[in-house]
Amino acid sequence: MSAYGKVIILMRMGNFYDKEIGRHLRYVGNHDEAFLVELKSGKKYVLSCENSGRVIELVRDKLRAY
C-alpha cells in the first residue's frame, strides 16, 4: 500500500489462480477497470488502468491493423 498525500493506492500484484482463467499475473488497482490480456504464448495478465475500455479499443484497433 502506498500513500500520496490523502490518496491511498491499493494494488493486488503477483501470481494468482482463478478457476475461470487459470494461472495469471495480476497488476490491479481498480477491479472495476480490470481486463485480461492473453498472449499467443499462453501467458495471461490481468491489468487495470483508468479508462480501460478505451485502452482495450486502442489495442484491438492496432491488432486488427497488424
KOLDOGU-911203 format. One record per atom (N, C-alpha, C): chain; x, y, z; atom name; residue number from 1. Coordinates in steps of 0.001 Angstrom, whole numbers, padded with zeros to 6 digits, m for minus. Example, Ala and Ser with C-alpha at 12.3 -4.5 7.8 and 13.67 -1.06 7.14 Angstrom:
(A,(013190,m005690,007800),N,1)
(A,(012300,m004500,007800),CA,1)
(A,(013200,m003300,007800),C,1)
(A,(012850,m002250,007080),N,2)
(A,(013670,m001060,007140),CA,2)
(A,(012900,000030,007870),C,2)
//
This chain:
(A,(000853,m001167,000000),N,1)
(A,(000000,000000,000000),CA,1)
(A,(000896,001226,000000),C,1)
(A,(000563,002178,m000871),N,2)
(A,(001313,003425,m000943),CA,2)
(A,(000370,004584,m000649),C,2)
(A,(000883,005586,000011),N,3)
(A,(000063,006761,000306),CA,3)
(A,(000733,007992,m000272),C,3)
(A,(000013,008768,m001041),N,4)
(A,(000489,010022,m001616),CA,4)
(A,(m000463,011114,m001157),C,4)
(A,(m000065,011885,m000156),N,5)
(A,(m000968,012879,000403),CA,5)
(A,(m002170,012187,001000),C,5)
(A,(m003352,012523,000517),N,6)
(A,(m004579,011911,001020),CA,6)
(A,(m005044,010754,000138),C,6)
(A,(m004302,010447,m000930),N,7)
(A,(m004695,009375,m001846),CA,7)
(A,(m003990,008087,m001426),C,7)
(A,(m004757,007043,m001262),N,8)
(A,(m004199,005742,m000919),CA,8)
(A,(m004431,004810,m002103),C,8)
(A,(m003366,004183,m002548),N,9)
(A,(m003449,003275,m003684),CA,9)
(A,(m003277,001850,m003174),C,9)
(A,(m004277,001011,m003413),N,10)
(A,(m004213,m000399,m003036),CA,10)
(A,(m004082,m001210,m004314),C,10)
(A,(m003040,m002005,m004403),N,11)
(A,(m002815,m002807,m005604),CA,11)
(A,(m002735,m004273,m005225),C,11)
(A,(m003276,m005104,m006081),N,12)
(A,(m003109,m006552,m005953),CA,12)
(A,(m002165,m006954,m007064),C,12)
(A,(m000979,m007391,m006691),N,13)
(A,(000017,m007776,m007671),CA,13)
(A,(000545,m009163,m007338),C,13)
(A,(000907,m009908,m008362),N,14)
(A,(001540,m011193,m008151),CA,14)
(A,(000906,m012295,m008969),C,14)
(A,(001305,m013521,m008679),N,15)
(A,(000775,m014700,m009354),CA,15)
(A,(m000511,m015137,m008682),C,15)
(A,(m001522,m015429,m009491),N,16)
(A,(m002820,m015833,m008969),CA,16)
(A,(m003357,m017004,m009778),C,16)
(A,(m004328,m017694,m009215),N,17)
(A,(m005054,m018743,m009918),CA,17)
(A,(m006534,m018472,m009763),C,17)
(A,(m007239,m018592,m010866),N,18)
(A,(m008684,m018391,m010890),CA,18)
(A,(m009279,m019546,m011679),C,18)
(A,(m010375,m020130,m011208),N,19)
(A,(m010992,m021265,m011912),CA,19)
(A,(m011349,m020912,m013354),C,19)
(A,(m011775,m019687,m013586),N,20)
(A,(m012229,m019283,m014919),CA,20)
(A,(m011075,m019051,m015896),C,20)
(A,(m009999,m018397,m015447),N,21)
(A,(m008913,m018055,m016382),CA,21)
(A,(m007606,m018783,m016109),C,21)
(A,(m007524,m019528,m015030),N,22)
(A,(m006315,m020283,m014729),CA,22)
(A,(m005239,m019417,m014089),C,22)
(A,(m003983,m019846,m014272),N,23)
(A,(m002850,m019101,m013700),CA,23)
(A,(m002623,m017822,m014484),C,23)
(A,(m002320,m016755,m013744),N,24)
(A,(m002091,m015468,m014390),CA,24)
(A,(m001337,m014534,m013456),C,24)
(A,(m000731,m013512,m014034),N,25)
(A,(m000120,m012435,m013262),CA,25)
(A,(m001134,m011318,m013166),C,25)
(A,(m001241,m010726,m011996),N,26)
(A,(m002251,m009684,m011787),CA,26)
(A,(m001578,m008406,m011293),C,26)
(A,(m001901,m007310,m011967),N,27)
(A,(m001465,m005962,m011571),CA,27)
(A,(m002714,m005093,m011586),C,27)
(A,(m003457,m005118,m010504),N,28)
(A,(m004777,m004487,m010475),CA,28)
(A,(m004887,m003524,m009308),C,28)
(A,(m005267,m002293,m009617),N,29)
(A,(m005559,m001310,m008592),CA,29)
(A,(m007058,m001178,m008409),C,29)
(A,(m007784,m001095,m009514),N,30)
(A,(m009229,m000911,m009501),CA,30)
(A,(m009871,m002087,m010228),C,30)
(A,(m010550,m002949,m009492),N,31)
(A,(m011152,m004138,m010097),CA,31)
(A,(m012240,m003788,m011107),C,31)
(A,(m012865,m002624,m010979),N,32)
(A,(m013882,m002207,m011952),CA,32)
(A,(m013268,m001900,m013314),C,32)
(A,(m011978,m001621,m013356),N,33)
(A,(m011283,m001283,m014603),CA,33)
(A,(m010373,m002420,m015083),C,33)
(A,(m010481,m003595,m014473),N,34)
(A,(m009589,m004711,m014796),CA,34)
(A,(m009963,m005364,m016125),C,34)
(A,(m008934,m005859,m016834),N,35)
(A,(m009141,m006582,m018084),CA,35)
(A,(m008055,m007636,m018238),C,35)
(A,(m008341,m008650,m019042),N,36)
(A,(m007442,m009780,m019246),CA,36)
(A,(m006714,m009627,m020567),C,36)
(A,(m005400,m009866,m020541),N,37)
(A,(m004583,m009917,m021752),CA,37)
(A,(m004008,m011321,m021824),C,37)
(A,(m004291,m012032,m022925),N,38)
(A,(m003749,m013375,m023110),CA,38)
(A,(m002868,m013366,m024352),C,38)
(A,(m001602,m013739,m024181),N,39)
(A,(m000647,m013750,m025270),CA,39)
(A,(m000702,m015066,m026039),C,39)
(A,(m000179,m015073,m027250),N,40)
(A,(m000129,m016300,m028038),CA,40)
(A,(000636,m017394,m027310),C,40)
(A,(001596,m017012,m026481),N,41)
(A,(002392,m017975,m025716),CA,41)
(A,(001573,m018663,m024631),C,41)
(A,(000367,m018138,m024361),N,42)
(A,(m000482,m018691,m023315),CA,42)
(A,(m000382,m017948,m021995),C,42)
(A,(000596,m017055,m021883),N,43)
(A,(000712,m016267,m020655),CA,43)
(A,(m000485,m015339,m020540),C,43)
(A,(m000948,m015155,m019303),N,44)
(A,(m002126,m014332,m019050),CA,44)
(A,(m001798,m013269,m018022),C,44)
(A,(m002331,m012080,m018255),N,45)
(A,(m002126,m010944,m017368),CA,45)
(A,(m003463,m010278,m017126),C,45)
(A,(m003756,m009955,m015884),N,46)
(A,(m004922,m009145,m015550),CA,46)
(A,(m004376,m007788,m015125),C,46)
(A,(m004802,m006746,m015824),N,47)
(A,(m004307,m005395,m015610),CA,47)
(A,(m005475,m004466,m015334),C,47)
(A,(m005174,m003298,m014814),N,48)
(A,(m006198,m002262,m014694),CA,48)
(A,(m005545,m000908,m014891),C,48)
(A,(m006351,000023,m015366),N,49)
(A,(m005904,001399,m015556),CA,49)
(A,(m007145,002274,m015693),C,49)
(A,(m006947,003566,m015651),N,50)
(A,(m008071,004473,m015895),CA,50)
(A,(m008469,004337,m017352),C,50)
(A,(m009747,004437,m017627),N,51)
(A,(m010275,004366,m018992),CA,51)
(A,(m009887,003067,m019687),C,51)
(A,(m010015,001943,m018985),N,52)
(A,(m009612,000659,m019548),CA,52)
(A,(m010383,000319,m020820),C,52)
(A,(m011623,000743,m020916),N,53)
(A,(m012400,000497,m022135),CA,53)
(A,(m011744,001121,m023348),C,53)
(A,(m011228,002307,m023190),N,54)
(A,(m010540,002998,m024289),CA,54)
(A,(m009222,002307,m024630),C,54)
(A,(m008501,001863,m023614),N,55)
(A,(m007239,001141,m023838),CA,55)
(A,(m007518,m000130,m024642),C,55)
(A,(m008554,m000861,m024273),N,56)
(A,(m008923,m002083,m024986),CA,56)
(A,(m009246,m001768,m026442),C,56)
(A,(m010006,m000709,m026696),N,57)
(A,(m010327,m000303,m028070),CA,57)
(A,(m009060,m000019,m028870),C,57)
(A,(m008132,000728,m028304),N,58)
(A,(m006897,001076,m028994),CA,58)
(A,(m006064,m000158,m029324),C,58)
(A,(m005956,m001069,m028378),N,59)
(A,(m005180,m002289,m028615),CA,59)
(A,(m005840,m003127,m029700),C,59)
(A,(m007146,m003285,m029638),N,60)
(A,(m007856,m004053,m030670),CA,60)
(A,(m007663,m003439,m032045),C,60)
(A,(m007750,m002125,m032140),N,61)
(A,(m007538,m001447,m033422),CA,61)
(A,(m006140,m001709,m033968),C,61)
(A,(m005142,m001635,m033105),N,62)
(A,(m003750,m001891,m033523),CA,62)
(A,(m003567,m003338,m033970),C,62)
(A,(m004187,m004279,m033253),N,63)
(A,(m004067,m005685,m033630),CA,63)
(A,(m004756,m005978,m034964),C,63)
(A,(m005884,m005333,m035199),N,64)
(A,(m006588,m005526,m036479),CA,64)
(A,(m005755,m004987,m037646),C,64)
(A,(m005060,m003877,m037414),N,65)
(A,(m004233,m003266,m038454),CA,65)
(A,(m002970,m004091,m038718),C,65)
(A,(m002568,m004868,m037739),N,66)
(A,(m001359,m005666,m037845),CA,66)
(A,(m001630,m006849,m038716),C,66)
//
